[in-house]
């Protein structure tokens, strides 16, 4: 694949892509990084990139869910499709939508269903028969155990644990280190061990 734009700067993604056969020709980020490969063009906005390039794909590395959704919809309007980058380990019996980002050390086991533009960060672990909806993010070190269901646009915080069979509603936020023992209503922000709701997310 060629002419891929990376939106949302990540040194790891920039370094991983060539080894996986993905040629990043442009980087989009509000702030220009101090070090940028000479063969990669920098743009401060996605709109500016699309004015100058006709990419074959976009690697959506954004960690802010509303921005992630907005960028995906923008590129989709231009006919540019999200690219999957898998550097972790995923079982061949699992299934995923376009735009999956798995970073080094992440593991997805058997019979897992993953939606569109999901990001699974370094050291995260997803066990069997889990469902993860579109645009959700699993932060570093998080563990999602068997048969859990994660809705759309959910943020699962670093080193948190979601116990087997728990259902997490759309737009919920699981705080860092939380242990989720029961179902989470859409939009709830969960903290603590066992996790409790403290407010609705924005």
C-alpha positions in Angstrom: 0.0 0.0 0.0 1.3 3.5 -0.8 0.5 7.1 -0.1 -0.9 6.6 3.4 -1.5 9.5 5.7 -0.8 9.1 9.5 -3.1 11.3 11.4 -2.3 11.7 15.1 1.4 11.6 15.6 3.0 8.5 17.1 6.7 7.7 16.8 5.8 4.0 17.3 3.3 4.0 14.4 5.7 5.9 12.2 8.4 3.3 12.8 6.2 0.2 12.6 4.4 1.0 9.4 7.3 0.3 6.9 8.0 -3.1 8.4 4.3 -4.0 7.8 4.3 -2.8 4.2 2.7 0.6 4.9 4.3 3.6 3.3 3.5 6.8 5.2 4.0 9.8 3.0 2.4 12.4 5.2 1.9 13.1 8.8 -1.0 15.3 10.2 -0.7 16.8 13.7 -1.5 20.2 15.1 2.1 20.6 16.3 5.1 19.8 14.1 7.3 17.1 15.7 10.9 18.0 16.3 12.1 15.1 14.3 10.4 14.1 11.0 11.8 11.8 8.3 12.8 13.8 5.2 10.5 11.7 3.0 7.4 12.5 5.1 5.4 15.7 4.4 3.9 17.5 7.4 0.4 19.1 7.5 -1.2 20.9 10.5 -4.7 19.7 9.6 -6.4 16.9 7.8 -8.2 19.3 5.5 -4.8 20.7 4.3 -3.5 17.2 3.7 -6.5 16.3 1.5 -6.1 19.5 -0.5 -2.6 18.5 -1.6 -2.7 14.7 -1.6 -4.9 11.9 -2.9 -3.9 9.1 -0.4 -4.9 5.5 -0.8 -5.5 5.2 2.9 -5.4 6.8 6.3 -3.8 5.5 9.5 -5.9 7.0 12.3 -3.8 7.0 15.4 -5.8 9.5 17.4 -6.4 8.7 21.1 -9.2 11.2 21.6 -12.4 9.5 20.6 -14.5 12.5 19.3 -11.5 13.6 17.2 -11.0 10.0 16.1 -14.6 9.7 14.8 -14.5 13.1 13.2 -11.3 12.4 11.3 -12.6 9.0 10.1 -15.8 10.6 8.8 -13.8 13.3 7.0 -11.5 10.9 5.2 -14.5 8.7 4.4 -16.2 11.6 2.7 -13.1 11.9 0.4 -13.2 8.2 -0.4 -10.1 7.5 1.7 -10.4 4.3 3.8 -8.8 3.5 7.1 -5.8 1.2 7.1 -5.2 -1.5 9.7 -1.8 -1.8 11.4 -1.3 -4.9 13.4 1.9 -5.2 15.4 0.5 -7.2 18.3 -0.8 -10.8 18.2 -4.4 -11.6 17.0 -5.8 -15.1 16.7 -6.9 -16.1 13.2 -10.4 -16.9 14.5 -11.0 -13.3 15.6 -12.5 -10.7 13.3 -11.9 -6.9 13.0 -13.1 -4.0 10.9 -11.0 -1.5 8.9 -8.6 0.7 10.8 -7.6 -1.5 13.6 -4.4 -0.4 15.3 -2.7 -3.0 17.5 0.5 -1.9 19.1 3.5 -4.0 20.1 2.8 -6.4 23.0 -1.0 -6.3 22.6 -2.8 -9.7 22.4 -6.2 -10.6 21.1 -7.2 -14.2 21.5 -9.9 -16.4 19.9 -13.4 -15.5 18.7 -13.1 -11.8 19.4 -15.1 -9.3 17.3 -13.6 -5.9 16.9 -15.3 -2.9 15.1 -14.1 -0.1 12.9 -11.1 2.1 13.9 -10.4 0.5 17.2 -7.0 1.1 18.9 -5.5 -1.6 21.2 -2.4 -0.2 22.9 0.8 -1.7 24.1 0.5 -4.6 26.6 -3.3 -4.7 26.4 -4.9 -8.1 26.5 -8.3 -9.1 25.1 -9.4 -12.7 25.9 -11.8 -15.0 24.1 -15.3 -14.2 22.9 -15.1 -10.4 23.6 -17.0 -7.9 21.5 -15.5 -4.4 21.0 -17.6 -1.7 19.1 -16.5 1.0 16.7 -14.0 3.7 17.6 -13.2 2.3 21.1 -9.7 2.6 22.6 -8.1 0.1 24.9 -5.2 1.8 26.8 -1.8 0.2 27.7 -2.0 -2.7 30.1 -5.8 -3.0 30.1 -7.3 -6.4 30.4 -10.7 -7.3 28.9 -11.8 -10.8 30.0 -14.0 -13.4 28.3 -17.4 -12.6 26.9 -17.3 -8.9 27.9 -19.0 -6.6 25.5 -17.5 -3.1 24.9 -19.8 -0.6 23.2 -19.0 2.0 20.6 -16.7 5.0 21.5 -15.6 3.5 24.8 -12.3 4.4 26.5 -10.8 1.6 28.6 -8.2 3.1 30.8 -4.6 2.0 31.4 -4.2 -1.1 33.6 -7.9 -1.4 34.1 -9.7 -4.8 34.2 -13.1 -5.6 32.8 -14.4 -8.9 34.3 -16.0 -11.7 32.3 -19.4 -11.1 30.9 -19.6 -7.4 31.8 -21.3 -5.1 29.3 -20.0 -1.6 28.9 -22.4 0.9 27.2 -21.6 3.2 24.4 -19.5 6.3 25.3 -18.4 5.0 28.7 -15.0 5.8 30.2 -13.2 3.3 32.4 -10.6 5.0 34.5 -7.0 3.9 34.9 -6.6 0.9 37.2 -10.4 0.4 37.6 -11.8 -3.1 38.1 -15.2 -3.3 36.5 -17.3 -6.0 38.1 -20.8 -5.1 36.8 -22.4 -3.7 33.7 -21.7 0.0 32.9 -24.5 2.3 31.6 -23.8 4.3 28.4 -21.8 7.4 29.1 -20.8 6.5 32.7 -17.3 7.3 34.0 -16.1 4.4 36.2 -13.3 4.6 38.7 -11.9 2.5 41.6 -11.9 -1.2 42.6 -14.6 -2.3 42.4 -15.4 0.4 39.9 -18.3 2.9 40.6 -19.8 5.5 38.4 -18.9 9.1 39.3 -20.5 11.1 36.4 -21.5 10.9 32.8 -18.8 11.4 30.2 -18.9 14.4 27.7 
